[in-house]
C-alpha cells in the first residue's frame, strides 16, 4: 500500500495482520495557523486528525455505545471518513467542570508523531482519576500532546461511564442488568480491545500497551488486572496514588443501590422508570447517604461473580496478572489536596482537637488519640497540622499502595515503587499533594490545575519521571540512563524512588509510619 509521508513523498509499507492504514495530508487552517490533517484508515473507519508541531491528535474517536446499565458494544464504520478533531462528551457527573456531558461518552483520544504501522511505538494509555464518580481525560492536565511530542510513544486517553451510570449494581434486583455494577470497567475493556485491534494504524505497538492512571484511574487499573476479560490486553501497568485492594461486595452494593433509589423516590420495582429518566434527574440520586460508610454514596467495582470473581489484591495479588510488571507510586503529602490549609477542618487545629478532626480521614478503626500521642513522641517538633496531614496520608492514602507492593513482593512479581517529593511551587503549604505527579508525567507543567511551576526544577523532575515511564512502556523496566539504579520492591529493603529535583532511591522511607498503621486492618472505601 502506498501512503504519503509528512513530507508528501509517497512510499510503500508492507502491512502485517488484518489492519489497514492510509495516511493522507490535507491542509487546514486552525486559529490562523496553517496545519495539516492526517488521515488514518482502520477497519472501523477512516479517522482524520490534526497535526500540530509534529504531533497528530485524533480526538473524540468513538470506541463503543452502551444502553443504560448494560454492557457496551463495539461500533465500526469501515470506509467512512470520520473527523477526529474534537473531544467527545464526558460521562454525566455531579462535578460541572467538564462539558458537554452525555451518557453517550465512550470516546478515546490518540496523540502520535508517526501515524503509520511501521512505527510500532509503545503505547501509554491513561485512565483518569476522580474515584469512580467524577473526572475526565479532557482535563488539560492529562493532555497527551507533550508526552507524545517526545516521539517515542503513542499516547491514548479514555473516557467511560462513571458513578451510577458505570457502577450502580442492579443485578440482584433485576436480571436484565447483570453487568450493571461493573459497566465502567467493561467500557475500559472495550476500549482496550479497540486499541489492540486498531492502534497499529496510528503507529502503536499492540503488544506493548502500558496502562497508567492516577487516583481512581489507578484503582481501575488494579481492578482490570484481576478481570478475566482484560487478560492479555495490556502488558505493563502504573498506578499513581491509586490502588484498589478490594472490591465492593454485592450485599453492600445492593444496599447502596437501594439508598440511591430512595433518594430518587423510586421503589425496587420501578426500574423501568429509572431507565426512562433523563440523566440529569439520575444525578440527583448521587446525593444519597452511603448506608455503609456515611457521607456521599460510594460507587466502584463490584464483586459480582460475573465480571469480577475475586478481589484484586486480597488475600493476595491476583495470579492472573503476576506476569505484568507494575509501577506503584504515591505522593508524600496526599491529603493536603483533600483538606487544604484554609479548610475549616484544619483552621484552629490544636492538640486538643486534632484527634477528633482527623479520625474520619484515617479510614481505619484505630484510636485517634493514641495515633496523635505516637506521632508527638516520634516527632516532638511537629505541629498539630503536621501530624494531621502525615497521619491521614499514611492511614488513608498510602496503605493501599503498601499492601499491593507487599503482595507483589511476596509473589515474586516485578514492581517498582516511587514517592513524589516534589512540592508545590505556588503554595508551600500544599507540599507534594495528591495529583502532583500528573503534570510531571504528562509534561503539562503550565496547565490549569498544575502547581509545579515551569522552572528548571520542575522541568528536571518532569523529565526524570517521563523518562522512567517511557522506558517502562518500552521495556517493562523503568530504569534508563541518567537515573540512579531503581531496584524492584522487596520486603527486606523496600527500595523506593523519590522523585524530586534530584531523584534517587531510598530504602524503606517513612518506615515508622508504615509500621504504625500496619498494626490495624485497612478499610478501603466500598468495603
C-alpha positions as CSV (number, residue, x, y, z in Angstrom):
1,X,0.0,0.0,0.0
2,X,1.4,3.4,-0.9
3,X,1.0,6.3,1.6
4,X,2.1,9.9,1.7
5,X,4.6,10.8,4.3
6,X,4.6,14.0,6.3
7,X,6.9,15.5,3.6
8,X,4.4,14.5,0.9
9,X,6.7,11.8,-0.5
10,X,5.0,8.6,-1.4
11,X,6.4,5.4,0.0
12,X,5.3,1.8,0.3
13,X,4.6,0.0,3.5
14,X,4.0,-3.7,4.0
15,X,1.2,-4.2,6.4
16,X,1.0,-7.2,8.7
17,X,-2.2,-8.7,10.1
18,X,-5.7,-7.6,9.3
19,X,-5.4,-3.9,10.0
20,X,-5.4,-1.3,7.2
21,X,-4.0,2.2,7.1
22,X,-3.9,5.1,4.7
23,X,-2.3,8.4,5.8
24,X,-3.0,11.4,3.7
25,X,-2.1,15.1,4.0
26,X,-4.9,17.6,4.0
27,X,-4.0,21.3,4.7
28,X,-6.2,23.0,7.2
29,X,-6.3,26.4,8.9
30,X,-6.8,26.3,12.7
31,X,-6.7,29.5,14.8
32,X,-5.0,31.3,11.9
33,X,-2.2,28.7,11.8
34,X,-1.7,26.6,8.7
35,X,-1.8,23.0,9.9
36,X,-2.2,19.6,8.2
37,X,-4.7,16.9,8.7
38,X,-3.6,13.3,8.7
39,X,-6.0,10.5,7.8
40,X,-5.6,7.0,9.2
41,X,-7.6,4.1,7.8
42,X,-8.6,1.3,10.1
43,X,-11.2,-1.5,9.8
44,X,-13.6,0.6,11.9
45,X,-13.3,3.9,9.9
46,X,-11.0,6.4,8.4
47,X,-10.1,8.9,11.1
48,X,-8.9,12.4,10.3
49,X,-6.8,14.2,12.9
50,X,-5.0,17.5,13.1
51,X,-1.2,17.7,13.1
52,X,0.4,20.4,15.3
53,X,4.1,20.8,15.8
54,X,4.8,17.3,14.6
55,X,2.1,15.5,16.7
56,X,-1.1,14.4,15.2
57,X,-4.0,14.4,17.6
58,X,-7.1,12.2,16.9
59,X,-9.7,13.4,19.4
60,X,-13.1,12.1,20.1
61,X,-12.9,8.6,18.5
62,X,-15.9,6.6,19.4
63,X,-15.0,3.1,20.6
64,X,-18.5,1.9,21.6
65,X,-22.1,2.5,22.5
66,X,-23.9,1.3,25.6
67,X,-27.5,1.1,26.7
68,X,-28.1,2.4,30.2
69,X,-26.9,0.0,32.9
70,X,-25.8,-2.6,30.4
71,X,-22.6,-3.8,28.9
72,X,-21.2,-1.7,26.0
73,X,-20.9,-2.9,22.4
74,X,-18.3,-2.2,19.7
75,X,-19.0,0.1,16.8
76,X,-17.5,0.5,13.3
77,X,-17.9,2.4,10.1
78,X,-15.5,0.8,7.6
79,X,-14.6,3.2,4.8
80,X,-16.4,6.2,6.4
81,X,-14.4,9.4,6.8
82,X,-14.7,10.5,10.4
83,X,-13.4,13.8,11.7
84,X,-11.4,13.3,14.9
85,X,-10.6,16.9,15.8
86,X,-12.7,17.5,19.0
87,X,-13.1,15.7,22.3
88,X,-16.3,13.7,22.8
89,X,-18.7,14.2,25.7
90,X,-17.8,13.1,29.2
91,X,-19.8,10.9,31.5
92,X,-22.6,12.7,33.5
93,X,-21.3,13.6,36.9
94,X,-22.0,15.9,39.8
95,X,-18.9,18.0,39.0
96,X,-19.8,20.6,36.5
97,X,-16.2,21.3,35.5
98,X,-16.4,19.2,32.3
99,X,-18.7,19.8,29.4
100,X,-20.5,18.6,27.4
101,X,-21.9,15.7,29.4
102,X,-23.8,12.8,28.0
103,X,-24.4,9.1,28.7
104,X,-23.0,8.6,25.1
105,X,-19.5,9.1,26.3
106,X,-17.4,6.2,25.1
107,X,-14.7,8.1,23.3
108,X,-10.9,7.9,23.2
109,X,-8.1,10.2,22.0
110,X,-4.8,9.5,20.4
111,X,-1.6,11.5,20.0
112,X,1.2,10.2,17.7
113,X,4.2,11.6,15.8
114,X,4.2,8.8,13.2
115,X,0.7,7.6,12.3
116,X,1.6,4.6,10.3
117,X,2.1,0.9,11.2
118,X,5.8,0.8,10.5
119,X,6.4,2.9,13.7
120,X,5.5,0.2,16.2
121,X,6.0,2.6,19.2
122,X,5.0,1.6,22.8
123,X,1.5,2.8,23.8
124,X,0.8,4.7,27.0
125,X,-2.9,4.5,27.8
126,X,-4.2,6.8,30.6
127,X,-7.2,6.3,32.8
128,X,-8.3,9.5,34.7
129,X,-8.9,10.0,38.4
130,X,-12.0,11.2,40.3
131,X,-12.6,8.0,42.1
132,X,-15.3,6.2,40.1
133,X,-17.7,9.2,40.1
134,X,-16.0,12.2,38.5
135,X,-13.3,13.3,36.2
136,X,-12.4,13.3,32.5
137,X,-9.4,13.0,30.2
138,X,-10.4,16.3,28.7
139,X,-8.7,17.9,31.7
140,X,-5.8,19.9,30.4
141,X,-3.5,18.3,33.0
142,X,-3.7,15.0,31.1
143,X,-3.5,16.3,27.5
144,X,-1.2,13.9,25.6
145,X,0.4,16.4,23.2
146,X,3.7,17.0,25.1
147,X,4.2,13.4,26.2
148,X,3.8,12.2,22.6
149,X,5.9,15.0,21.2
150,X,9.0,13.2,22.6
151,X,8.4,10.9,19.6
152,X,9.0,7.6,21.4
153,X,5.4,6.7,22.5
154,X,1.8,6.8,21.3
155,X,-0.5,8.3,24.0
156,X,-4.1,7.3,24.4
157,X,-6.7,8.6,26.9
158,X,-10.1,7.1,27.5
159,X,-13.4,8.3,28.9
160,X,-16.0,5.9,30.2
161,X,-19.2,5.7,32.3
162,X,-18.9,6.9,35.9
163,X,-20.9,6.9,39.2
164,X,-24.4,5.4,38.9
165,X,-24.1,5.1,35.1
166,X,-21.0,2.9,35.4
167,X,-21.3,1.2,38.8
168,X,-24.9,1.1,40.1
169,X,-25.4,-2.5,41.0
170,X,-28.9,-3.6,39.9
171,X,-28.3,-7.3,39.3
172,X,-29.9,-8.6,42.5
173,X,-33.0,-6.5,41.8
174,X,-33.5,-7.3,38.1
175,X,-31.7,-9.9,35.9
176,X,-31.8,-7.6,32.9
177,X,-28.9,-5.7,34.5
178,X,-26.4,-8.5,35.2
179,X,-23.5,-6.3,34.2
180,X,-24.6,-3.1,35.8
181,X,-22.2,-3.0,38.7
182,X,-19.1,-3.0,36.5
183,X,-20.2,-1.2,33.3
184,X,-17.5,1.4,33.7
185,X,-14.9,-1.4,33.9
186,X,-16.4,-3.1,30.9
187,X,-16.2,0.2,29.0
188,X,-12.5,0.2,29.6
189,X,-12.1,-3.4,28.4
190,X,-13.9,-2.5,25.2
191,X,-11.5,0.5,24.8
192,X,-8.5,-1.8,25.3
193,X,-9.9,-4.2,22.7
194,X,-10.3,-1.3,20.3
195,X,-6.7,-0.3,20.9
196,X,-5.4,-3.8,20.4
197,X,-7.2,-4.0,17.0
198,X,-6.5,-0.6,15.7
199,X,-3.6,1.2,17.4
200,X,-1.0,-0.2,14.9
201,X,-2.5,2.1,12.2
202,X,-1.7,5.1,14.4
203,X,1.9,4.0,15.0
204,X,1.4,2.0,18.2
205,X,2.6,-1.5,19.1
206,X,-0.4,-3.5,20.3
207,X,2.0,-5.9,22.1
208,X,3.3,-3.1,24.2
209,X,0.4,-1.3,25.8
210,X,1.1,0.3,29.2
211,X,-1.8,1.4,31.4
212,X,-1.2,4.3,33.7
213,X,-3.7,6.1,35.8
214,X,-3.9,8.5,38.7
215,X,-6.1,8.1,41.8
216,X,-9.3,6.4,40.7
217,X,-7.6,5.7,37.4
218,X,-5.0,3.6,39.2
219,X,-7.8,1.8,41.1
220,X,-9.5,1.0,37.8
221,X,-6.2,-0.5,36.6
222,X,-5.7,-2.6,39.7
223,X,-9.2,-4.0,39.2
224,X,-8.6,-4.6,35.5
225,X,-5.6,-6.7,36.4
226,X,-8.0,-9.2,38.0
227,X,-10.7,-9.2,35.4
228,X,-10.5,-12.2,33.1
229,X,-11.9,-10.3,30.1
230,X,-8.9,-7.9,30.3
231,X,-6.3,-10.6,30.3
232,X,-3.8,-10.1,27.5
233,X,-5.0,-6.6,26.6
234,X,-2.1,-4.8,28.2
235,X,1.4,-5.7,29.2
236,X,2.5,-3.1,31.8
237,X,0.7,-1.1,34.5
238,X,1.5,2.0,36.6
239,X,-0.8,3.2,39.4
240,X,-0.3,6.8,40.6
241,X,-1.7,7.5,44.0
242,X,-4.5,5.0,43.2
243,X,-4.8,1.5,44.4
244,X,-7.8,-0.9,44.6
245,X,-7.1,-3.6,47.2
246,X,-10.6,-5.0,47.3
247,X,-14.0,-4.5,45.5
248,X,-17.4,-3.8,47.0
249,X,-19.4,-6.9,47.9
250,X,-22.8,-7.5,46.3
251,X,-24.7,-7.1,49.6
252,X,-23.2,-3.6,50.3
253,X,-23.5,-2.6,46.6
254,X,-27.2,-3.5,46.7
255,X,-27.7,-1.5,49.9
256,X,-26.2,1.5,48.1
257,X,-28.5,0.9,45.2
258,X,-31.5,1.0,47.5
259,X,-30.3,4.2,49.0
260,X,-29.8,5.7,45.5
261,X,-33.4,4.6,44.5
262,X,-34.8,6.1,47.7
263,X,-33.1,9.4,47.0
264,X,-35.0,9.4,43.6
265,X,-38.2,8.3,45.3
266,X,-38.3,5.1,43.4
267,X,-39.2,1.6,44.5
268,X,-37.2,-1.5,43.6
269,X,-39.9,-2.4,41.2
270,X,-39.7,0.9,39.4
271,X,-36.6,0.2,37.4
272,X,-38.4,0.9,34.1
273,X,-38.9,4.4,35.4
274,X,-35.2,4.5,36.2
275,X,-34.5,3.7,32.6
276,X,-36.8,6.4,31.4
277,X,-35.4,9.3,33.5
278,X,-33.2,11.9,31.9
279,X,-29.6,11.6,33.1
280,X,-29.8,15.0,34.9
281,X,-32.5,13.5,37.1
282,X,-30.4,10.5,37.9
283,X,-27.6,12.7,39.1
284,X,-29.8,13.8,41.9
285,X,-29.6,10.3,43.4
286,X,-25.8,10.9,43.9
287,X,-26.8,13.0,47.0
288,X,-27.9,9.8,48.8
289,X,-26.2,9.0,52.0
290,X,-24.0,5.9,51.9
291,X,-25.6,3.3,54.1
292,X,-22.2,1.6,54.8
293,X,-19.7,4.4,55.2
294,X,-21.8,7.5,55.6
295,X,-21.2,10.6,53.5
296,X,-22.0,10.6,49.8
297,X,-22.9,7.2,48.3
298,X,-19.9,5.2,47.0
299,X,-19.7,3.8,43.5
300,X,-17.0,1.4,42.4
301,X,-16.3,-2.1,41.1
302,X,-18.5,-4.9,42.5
303,X,-17.6,-8.5,43.2
304,X,-20.5,-9.7,41.1
305,X,-19.0,-13.1,40.4
306,X,-19.5,-12.4,36.7
307,X,-17.1,-9.8,35.5
308,X,-15.1,-9.8,38.8
309,X,-14.9,-13.1,40.5
310,X,-12.3,-12.3,43.2
311,X,-10.7,-9.3,44.9
312,X,-7.8,-7.7,43.0
313,X,-5.3,-7.8,45.9
314,X,-7.0,-9.8,48.7
315,X,-6.0,-12.2,50.1
316,X,-3.1,-11.9,47.7
317,X,-2.1,-10.4,44.3
318,X,-4.3,-11.9,41.7
319,X,-2.3,-14.7,40.0
320,X,-3.7,-13.7,36.6
321,X,-1.5,-10.6,36.4
322,X,1.6,-11.6,38.3
323,X,3.5,-11.6,34.9
324,X,2.6,-7.9,34.3
325,X,5.2,-5.6,35.7
326,X,3.9,-2.7,37.8
327,X,4.9,0.7,38.9
328,X,3.2,1.8,42.2
329,X,3.5,5.4,43.3
330,X,2.2,7.9,45.8
331,X,2.9,11.5,46.7
332,X,4.4,12.4,50.1
333,X,1.6,14.7,51.2
334,X,-1.5,13.1,49.6
335,X,-4.2,14.5,51.8
336,X,-3.0,18.1,51.5
337,X,-5.1,18.0,48.3
338,X,-8.3,16.9,50.1
339,X,-8.0,19.2,53.1
340,X,-6.5,22.5,52.0
341,X,-4.8,24.7,54.7
342,X,-7.7,27.1,54.6
343,X,-10.3,24.4,55.2
344,X,-12.3,24.7,58.5
345,X,-11.1,21.2,59.4
346,X,-7.6,22.4,59.9
347,X,-8.2,26.0,60.8
348,X,-7.7,26.5,64.5
349,X,-6.2,23.0,64.9
350,X,-4.8,22.3,68.3
351,X,-3.5,19.3,70.3
352,X,-6.9,19.2,71.9
353,X,-9.0,18.8,68.7
354,X,-6.6,17.2,66.2
355,X,-7.5,13.6,67.1
356,X,-11.3,14.2,66.7
357,X,-10.9,16.1,63.4
358,X,-8.6,13.6,61.7
359,X,-10.3,10.4,62.9
360,X,-12.7,10.2,59.8
361,X,-9.8,10.6,57.4
362,X,-7.7,7.8,58.9
363,X,-10.0,5.3,57.1
364,X,-9.4,2.6,59.7
365,X,-10.8,1.8,63.1
366,X,-7.8,3.0,65.2
367,X,-7.8,5.1,68.4
368,X,-7.0,8.6,67.0
369,X,-5.8,9.9,70.4
370,X,-3.3,7.1,70.5
371,X,-2.1,7.9,67.0
372,X,-1.6,11.6,67.9
373,X,0.3,10.5,71.0
374,X,2.6,8.2,69.0
375,X,3.3,11.0,66.5
376,X,4.1,13.5,69.2
377,X,6.5,11.1,70.8
378,X,8.2,10.3,67.5
379,X,8.2,13.8,66.0
380,X,8.3,16.2,69.0
381,X,8.9,19.3,66.8
382,X,5.8,18.7,64.6
383,X,2.7,20.9,64.9
384,X,-0.9,19.6,65.0
385,X,-1.3,20.3,61.3
386,X,1.9,18.4,60.5
387,X,0.5,15.3,62.4
388,X,-2.9,15.7,60.7
389,X,-1.5,15.6,57.2
390,X,1.1,12.9,57.8
391,X,-1.3,10.5,59.7
392,X,-4.2,10.9,57.3
393,X,-1.8,10.4,54.3
394,X,-0.2,7.3,55.9
395,X,-3.5,5.8,57.1
396,X,-5.9,6.8,54.3
397,X,-3.9,7.2,51.0
398,X,-0.7,5.3,51.3
399,X,-1.9,2.0,52.8
400,X,-3.3,0.6,49.6
401,X,0.0,1.1,47.8
402,X,1.9,-0.6,50.6
403,X,-0.4,-3.6,50.6
404,X,-0.2,-4.0,46.8
405,X,3.6,-3.7,46.8
406,X,3.9,-6.2,49.6
407,X,1.6,-8.6,47.8
408,X,3.6,-8.4,44.6
409,X,6.9,-8.9,46.5
410,X,5.6,-12.0,48.3
411,X,4.5,-13.5,45.0
412,X,7.9,-12.6,43.3
413,X,6.1,-10.4,40.8
414,X,8.0,-7.3,39.5
415,X,7.1,-4.0,41.0
416,X,8.9,-0.7,41.3
417,X,7.7,1.8,44.0
418,X,8.0,5.6,43.9
419,X,7.2,8.5,46.1
420,X,6.9,12.1,44.7
421,X,8.7,14.6,47.0
422,X,8.5,17.5,44.5
423,X,6.4,20.1,46.2
424,X,4.0,22.9,45.1
425,X,5.7,25.9,43.7
426,X,2.6,28.0,44.1
427,X,1.9,27.5,47.8
428,X,4.5,25.7,50.0
429,X,1.7,24.7,52.4
430,X,0.3,22.3,49.7
431,X,3.5,20.2,49.8
432,X,3.7,17.2,47.4
433,X,-0.1,16.8,47.3
434,X,-2.4,14.3,45.5
435,X,-2.3,14.9,41.7
436,X,1.2,16.4,41.8
437,X,2.6,13.6,39.6
438,X,0.1,14.1,36.7
439,X,1.7,17.2,35.2
440,X,5.2,15.8,35.9
441,X,4.4,12.7,33.8
442,X,2.4,14.4,31.1
443,X,4.7,17.5,30.9
444,X,1.7,19.8,31.3
445,X,3.5,22.0,33.8
446,X,1.7,25.2,32.8
447,X,-1.8,23.6,32.5
448,X,-4.6,24.8,34.7
449,X,-4.5,22.9,38.0
450,X,-0.8,22.3,37.9
451,X,1.3,23.7,40.8
452,X,4.7,22.6,39.6
453,X,5.7,25.9,38.1
454,X,7.6,26.0,34.9
455,X,11.1,26.5,36.2
456,X,14.2,24.4,35.6
457,X,13.5,22.4,38.8
458,X,10.0,21.4,37.5
459,X,11.3,20.6,34.1
460,X,14.1,18.4,35.6
461,X,11.7,16.5,37.8
462,X,9.3,16.1,34.9
463,X,11.9,14.8,32.5
464,X,13.1,12.2,35.0
465,X,9.5,10.9,35.6
466,X,8.7,10.9,31.9
467,X,11.9,9.0,31.1
468,X,11.1,6.4,33.6
469,X,7.5,5.9,32.4
470,X,8.5,5.8,28.8
471,X,11.3,3.3,29.5
472,X,8.7,1.2,31.3
473,X,6.3,1.4,28.4
474,X,9.0,0.3,26.0
475,X,10.7,-2.4,28.0
476,X,8.8,-3.2,31.2
477,X,11.6,-1.7,33.3
478,X,11.7,2.0,34.4
479,X,15.4,2.2,34.6
480,X,17.2,4.4,32.0
481,X,20.5,6.2,31.5
482,X,20.9,9.2,33.9
483,X,18.8,7.6,36.6
484,X,20.2,6.0,39.8
485,X,19.5,2.3,39.7
486,X,15.9,1.7,40.7
487,X,15.5,-1.9,42.1
488,X,12.3,-3.9,42.2
489,X,10.5,-3.8,45.6
490,X,11.3,-6.4,48.2
491,X,10.1,-6.8,51.8
492,X,13.6,-6.5,53.3
493,X,14.9,-3.3,51.8
494,X,11.7,-1.7,50.4
495,X,13.6,0.4,47.8
496,X,11.6,3.4,46.7
497,X,12.4,6.0,44.0
498,X,12.0,9.5,45.4
499,X,11.2,11.8,42.5
500,X,12.3,15.4,43.1
501,X,14.6,17.9,41.5
502,X,17.3,15.4,42.3
503,X,15.8,11.9,42.2
504,X,17.2,8.8,43.9
505,X,16.4,5.6,45.7
506,X,15.8,5.4,49.5
507,X,15.3,2.2,51.3
508,X,12.2,1.9,53.5
509,X,11.1,5.6,53.6
510,X,8.6,6.5,56.3
511,X,9.2,3.2,57.9
512,X,7.9,4.2,61.3
513,X,4.6,5.5,59.9
514,X,4.1,2.3,57.7
515,X,4.7,0.1,60.7
516,X,2.4,2.2,62.9
517,X,-0.6,1.6,60.6
518,X,0.3,-2.0,59.8
519,X,-1.0,-2.8,63.3
520,X,-4.6,-2.4,62.3
521,X,-6.7,-3.6,59.3
522,X,-7.1,-1.3,56.3
523,X,-10.6,-0.3,55.5
524,X,-10.8,0.6,51.8
525,X,-13.8,2.7,50.7
526,X,-16.6,0.5,49.4
527,X,-15.8,-2.5,51.6
